[in-house]
């Protein structure tokens, strides 16, 4: 059995409804993706990012960073293999700051580099191989949908996980868990696409992304799941 099932079961014992969200966050960190964790207030978003800060290698917690402000972090994020965690993008400040923060990290996670050479900002970040988890409330996501950058940049380069479970028995204590991060994802072979479940996942992915990007993200996520199980190949169970 995949070790993520043990993590889900362990979390569900004390924090009902939170196990799958934490498991998917682990997958995205391993996959070096930019994840928008969408949930209303009081549903456990902060618990998830706190857990990821505790179990992830090289975590960096931020409130917001616009593209122009990245000059301060150029040394931190060059040759970076950790995870950037943002507890609530609503706290980033203005609509402009939220938009620029989303644009900056979606570009970094997808393209592994970013640069800006203007009169006020002159910097370049390269070899960014980390991940980002940004907590976001549905009302703020609705605002983000209106940005021109949503269609042109953000939607294709981010993953969205909708965690809409309101806790029926709130637990102030955080789940205690250990994560085996497995092997390097680059060691895992690209998955075959003739599995029966691949087409089912493709249909789900097409709700969020274009056809080409769907295949790209699915392959990366499947490789991540295999890597967490210390395998250099994807098997049928990884699709479930």
Secondary structure as the mmCIF struct_conf table of DSSP 4:
data_model
#
loop_
_struct_conf.conf_type_id
_struct_conf.id
_struct_conf.beg_label_comp_id
_struct_conf.beg_label_asym_id
_struct_conf.beg_label_seq_id
_struct_conf.end_label_comp_id
_struct_conf.end_label_asym_id
_struct_conf.end_label_seq_id
HELX_RH_AL_P HELX_RH_AL_P1 UNK A 3 UNK A 14
BEND BEND1 UNK A 15 UNK A 15
TURN_TY1_P TURN_TY1_P1 UNK A 16 UNK A 17
HELX_RH_AL_P HELX_RH_AL_P2 UNK A 19 UNK A 31
TURN_TY1_P TURN_TY1_P2 UNK A 32 UNK A 32
STRN STRN1 UNK A 34 UNK A 38
TURN_TY1_P TURN_TY1_P3 UNK A 41 UNK A 42
BEND BEND2 UNK A 43 UNK A 44
HELX_RH_AL_P HELX_RH_AL_P3 UNK A 45 UNK A 55
BEND BEND3 UNK A 56 UNK A 56
TURN_TY1_P TURN_TY1_P4 UNK A 57 UNK A 58
STRN STRN2 UNK A 59 UNK A 62
BEND BEND4 UNK A 63 UNK A 63
TURN_TY1_P TURN_TY1_P5 UNK A 67 UNK A 67
HELX_RH_3T_P HELX_RH_3T_P1 UNK A 68 UNK A 73
HELX_RH_AL_P HELX_RH_AL_P4 UNK A 74 UNK A 77
TURN_TY1_P TURN_TY1_P6 UNK A 78 UNK A 79
STRN STRN3 UNK A 80 UNK A 80
BEND BEND5 UNK A 82 UNK A 82
STRN STRN4 UNK A 83 UNK A 86
BEND BEND6 UNK A 87 UNK A 87
HELX_RH_3T_P HELX_RH_3T_P2 UNK A 89 UNK A 92
BEND BEND7 UNK A 94 UNK A 94
HELX_RH_AL_P HELX_RH_AL_P5 UNK A 95 UNK A 111
BEND BEND8 UNK A 112 UNK A 112
STRN STRN5 UNK A 114 UNK A 117
BEND BEND9 UNK A 118 UNK A 120
STRN STRN6 UNK A 122 UNK A 125
STRN STRN7 UNK A 128 UNK A 128
STRN STRN8 UNK A 131 UNK A 136
HELX_RH_AL_P HELX_RH_AL_P6 UNK A 138 UNK A 144
TURN_TY1_P TURN_TY1_P7 UNK A 145 UNK A 146
BEND BEND10 UNK A 147 UNK A 147
HELX_RH_AL_P HELX_RH_AL_P7 UNK A 148 UNK A 149
HELX_RH_PI_P HELX_RH_PI_P1 UNK A 150 UNK A 154
HELX_RH_AL_P HELX_RH_AL_P8 UNK A 155 UNK A 157
STRN STRN9 UNK A 159 UNK A 162
HELX_LH_PP_P HELX_LH_PP_P1 UNK A 165 UNK A 167
BEND BEND11 UNK A 168 UNK A 169
BEND BEND12 UNK A 172 UNK A 173
HELX_LH_PP_P HELX_LH_PP_P2 UNK A 174 UNK A 175
BEND BEND13 UNK A 183 UNK A 183
HELX_RH_3T_P HELX_RH_3T_P3 UNK A 185 UNK A 187
BEND BEND14 UNK A 188 UNK A 188
HELX_LH_PP_P HELX_LH_PP_P3 UNK A 189 UNK A 192
BEND BEND15 UNK A 193 UNK A 193
BEND BEND16 UNK A 195 UNK A 195
HELX_RH_AL_P HELX_RH_AL_P9 UNK A 196 UNK A 205
TURN_TY1_P TURN_TY1_P8 UNK A 206 UNK A 208
BEND BEND17 UNK A 209 UNK A 209
HELX_RH_AL_P HELX_RH_AL_P10 UNK A 211 UNK A 228
TURN_TY1_P TURN_TY1_P9 UNK A 229 UNK A 230
BEND BEND18 UNK A 232 UNK A 233
HELX_RH_3T_P HELX_RH_3T_P4 UNK A 236 UNK A 239
#
